[in-house]
Amino acid sequence: MSLETSWVAPPHGPAEQFTAGRRAAAAALAAAGSAERTVPRARDGRPLFPHGFAGSISHTGRLAVAVVVPGAEAVGVDIEPAAMTPRMAAFVLREQERRLLLPPRGPHTARDLFAAKEAAFKALNCLGTLGEFLFWQIHLGRSEGVLTATYRGESVPVWIHAQADLSFAVAIRR
Protein backbone atom coordinates (compact mmCIF):
# COMPACT_ATOMS: atom_id res chain seq x y z
CA MET A 1 0.00 0.00 0.00
CA SER A 2 1.24 3.47 -0.91
CA LEU A 3 -0.14 6.49 0.91
CA GLU A 4 0.75 10.05 -0.07
CA THR A 5 -0.47 13.46 1.04
CA SER A 6 -0.44 16.91 -0.51
CA TRP A 7 -1.29 20.28 0.99
CA VAL A 8 -4.10 22.22 -0.66
CA ALA A 9 -2.94 25.61 -1.93
CA PRO A 10 -4.77 28.82 -1.05
CA PRO A 11 -7.55 29.78 -1.51
CA HIS A 12 -8.30 26.11 -0.64
CA GLY A 13 -11.27 25.86 -3.02
CA PRO A 14 -12.53 22.94 -5.12
CA ALA A 15 -9.98 23.47 -7.92
CA GLU A 16 -7.06 23.53 -5.47
CA GLN A 17 -8.42 20.47 -3.65
CA PHE A 18 -8.74 18.59 -6.96
CA THR A 19 -5.16 19.51 -7.93
CA ALA A 20 -3.77 18.48 -4.53
CA GLY A 21 -5.65 15.16 -4.74
CA ARG A 22 -4.23 14.40 -8.18
CA ARG A 23 -0.74 15.39 -6.99
CA ALA A 24 -1.06 12.96 -4.04
CA ALA A 25 -2.39 10.26 -6.41
CA ALA A 26 0.54 10.70 -8.80
CA ALA A 27 3.00 10.37 -5.89
CA ALA A 28 1.18 7.29 -4.55
CA LEU A 29 1.24 5.68 -8.02
CA ALA A 30 4.96 6.38 -8.33
CA ALA A 31 5.62 4.86 -4.90
CA ALA A 32 3.54 1.81 -5.86
CA GLY A 33 5.62 1.26 -9.01
CA SER A 34 3.20 2.47 -11.67
CA ALA A 35 4.69 3.96 -14.84
CA GLU A 36 1.40 5.85 -15.34
CA ARG A 37 0.96 8.82 -13.00
CA THR A 38 -2.14 10.49 -14.48
CA VAL A 39 -5.51 9.96 -12.79
CA PRO A 40 -8.31 11.28 -14.97
CA ARG A 41 -11.86 11.84 -13.75
CA ALA A 42 -14.70 9.51 -14.75
CA ARG A 43 -18.05 10.98 -15.86
CA ASP A 44 -19.43 10.45 -12.35
CA GLY A 45 -16.44 12.26 -10.81
CA ARG A 46 -14.56 9.23 -9.49
CA PRO A 47 -10.81 9.05 -10.12
CA LEU A 48 -9.74 6.51 -12.77
CA PHE A 49 -6.55 4.83 -11.61
CA PRO A 50 -4.40 2.81 -14.06
CA HIS A 51 -5.23 -0.87 -14.53
CA GLY A 52 -3.68 -2.99 -11.78
CA PHE A 53 -3.38 -0.07 -9.34
CA ALA A 54 -6.54 0.35 -7.29
CA GLY A 55 -6.63 3.72 -5.61
CA SER A 56 -8.69 6.35 -3.88
CA ILE A 57 -8.45 10.08 -3.12
CA SER A 58 -9.93 12.18 -0.32
CA HIS A 59 -9.43 15.78 0.70
CA THR A 60 -10.36 18.44 3.18
CA GLY A 61 -10.03 22.16 2.60
CA ARG A 62 -6.33 21.98 3.53
CA LEU A 63 -5.09 18.41 2.93
CA ALA A 64 -5.44 15.78 0.21
CA VAL A 65 -4.57 12.11 0.58
CA ALA A 66 -4.32 9.27 -1.92
CA VAL A 67 -3.91 5.54 -1.33
CA VAL A 68 -2.85 3.04 -4.03
CA VAL A 69 -2.83 -0.73 -3.54
CA PRO A 70 -1.41 -2.69 -6.50
CA GLY A 71 -3.48 -5.77 -7.30
CA ALA A 72 -6.42 -4.88 -5.05
CA GLU A 73 -9.91 -4.93 -6.50
CA ALA A 74 -10.88 -1.57 -4.97
CA VAL A 75 -9.66 0.90 -2.36
CA GLY A 76 -11.43 3.59 -0.39
CA VAL A 77 -9.90 6.38 1.66
CA ASP A 78 -11.50 9.20 3.61
CA ILE A 79 -10.28 12.01 5.83
CA GLU A 80 -12.68 13.93 8.05
CA PRO A 81 -11.77 17.09 9.97
CA ALA A 82 -15.18 18.05 11.35
CA ALA A 83 -16.67 16.84 14.59
CA MET A 84 -20.06 15.15 14.29
CA THR A 85 -23.06 16.26 16.27
CA PRO A 86 -25.06 13.62 18.14
CA ARG A 87 -27.94 14.22 15.72
CA MET A 88 -25.73 13.56 12.69
CA ALA A 89 -24.24 10.47 14.35
CA ALA A 90 -27.77 9.16 14.98
CA PHE A 91 -28.56 9.62 11.28
CA VAL A 92 -25.36 8.08 9.88
CA LEU A 93 -24.74 5.31 12.42
CA ARG A 94 -27.13 2.54 13.29
CA GLU A 95 -28.12 2.14 16.93
CA GLN A 96 -26.07 -1.05 17.25
CA GLU A 97 -23.01 0.68 15.74
CA ARG A 98 -23.32 3.55 18.22
CA ARG A 99 -23.80 1.16 21.13
CA LEU A 100 -20.91 -1.21 20.30
CA LEU A 101 -18.34 0.98 18.54
CA LEU A 102 -18.57 4.33 20.34
CA PRO A 103 -17.37 4.86 23.93
CA PRO A 104 -17.71 3.49 26.51
CA ARG A 105 -17.76 0.04 24.78
CA GLY A 106 -15.87 0.94 21.63
CA PRO A 107 -12.70 2.88 20.86
CA HIS A 108 -13.95 5.13 18.04
CA THR A 109 -15.50 8.56 17.75
CA ALA A 110 -18.51 9.22 15.54
CA ARG A 111 -16.17 11.08 13.16
CA ASP A 112 -13.95 7.96 12.93
CA LEU A 113 -16.94 5.80 12.03
CA PHE A 114 -18.21 8.33 9.50
CA ALA A 115 -14.77 8.23 7.81
CA ALA A 116 -14.88 4.41 7.95
CA LYS A 117 -18.25 4.33 6.18
CA GLU A 118 -17.06 6.80 3.53
CA ALA A 119 -13.90 4.74 2.87
CA ALA A 120 -15.95 1.53 2.71
CA PHE A 121 -18.43 3.20 0.37
CA LYS A 122 -15.61 3.92 -2.07
CA ALA A 123 -14.24 0.37 -1.81
CA LEU A 124 -17.70 -1.22 -2.21
CA ASN A 125 -19.34 1.20 -4.65
CA CYS A 126 -19.35 -1.23 -7.58
CA LEU A 127 -21.84 -3.44 -5.68
CA GLY A 128 -24.73 -0.99 -5.98
CA THR A 129 -26.49 0.86 -8.74
CA LEU A 130 -25.61 4.54 -8.93
CA GLY A 131 -28.14 6.50 -6.93
CA GLU A 132 -29.30 3.45 -4.98
CA PHE A 133 -26.24 2.74 -2.82
CA LEU A 134 -25.97 5.16 0.07
CA PHE A 135 -23.02 5.01 2.44
CA TRP A 136 -25.17 4.87 5.58
CA GLN A 137 -26.54 1.51 4.36
CA ILE A 138 -23.13 0.04 5.16
CA HIS A 139 -23.01 -1.94 8.41
CA LEU A 140 -19.97 -1.55 10.64
CA GLY A 141 -18.97 -4.26 13.08
CA ARG A 142 -15.96 -5.46 15.01
CA SER A 143 -14.72 -9.02 15.14
CA GLU A 144 -11.48 -10.16 16.77
CA GLY A 145 -10.28 -6.55 16.93
CA VAL A 146 -10.86 -5.81 13.24
CA LEU A 147 -13.37 -3.18 12.11
CA THR A 148 -15.36 -4.50 9.15
CA ALA A 149 -17.79 -2.78 6.79
CA THR A 150 -20.48 -4.90 5.11
CA TYR A 151 -22.90 -4.19 2.27
CA ARG A 152 -25.00 -6.78 0.38
CA GLY A 153 -23.01 -9.64 1.87
CA GLU A 154 -19.64 -8.24 0.80
CA SER A 155 -17.24 -7.19 3.58
CA VAL A 156 -14.06 -5.15 3.69
CA PRO A 157 -11.71 -4.48 6.61
CA VAL A 158 -11.38 -0.82 7.55
CA TRP A 159 -8.40 0.72 9.30
CA ILE A 160 -8.78 3.98 11.21
CA HIS A 161 -6.18 6.43 12.42
CA ALA A 162 -7.41 9.36 14.47
CA GLN A 163 -5.83 12.55 15.76
CA ALA A 164 -7.41 15.35 17.75
CA ASP A 165 -8.42 17.25 14.59
CA LEU A 166 -8.66 14.54 11.92
CA SER A 167 -9.96 11.01 11.34
CA PHE A 168 -8.45 8.93 8.54
CA ALA A 169 -9.86 5.62 7.25
CA VAL A 170 -8.83 3.10 4.56
CA ALA A 171 -10.82 0.15 3.23
CA ILE A 172 -9.26 -2.38 0.86
CA ARG A 173 -11.24 -4.90 -1.20
CA ARG A 174 -9.03 -7.75 -2.36
Sequence and secondary structure as in RCSB ss.txt:
>XXXX:A:sequence
MSLETSWVAPPHGPAEQFTAGRRAAAAALAAAGSAERTVPRARDGRPLFPHGFAGSISHTGRLAVAVVVPGAEAV
GVDIEPAAMTPRMAAFVLREQERRLLLPPRGPHTARDLFAAKEAAFKALNCLGTLGEFLFWQIHLGRSEGVLTAT
YRGESVPVWIHAQADLSFAVAIRR
>XXXX:A:secstr
 EEEEEE  TT  HHHHHHHHHHHHHHHHHHHT S     B TTS B   TTEEEEEEE SSEEEEEEEET SEE
EEEEE S   HHHHHHHS HHHHHHHSTTTSS  HHHHHHHHHHHHHHHGGGS TTT  GGG EEEEETTEEEEE
ETTEEEEEEEEEETTEEEEEEEE 
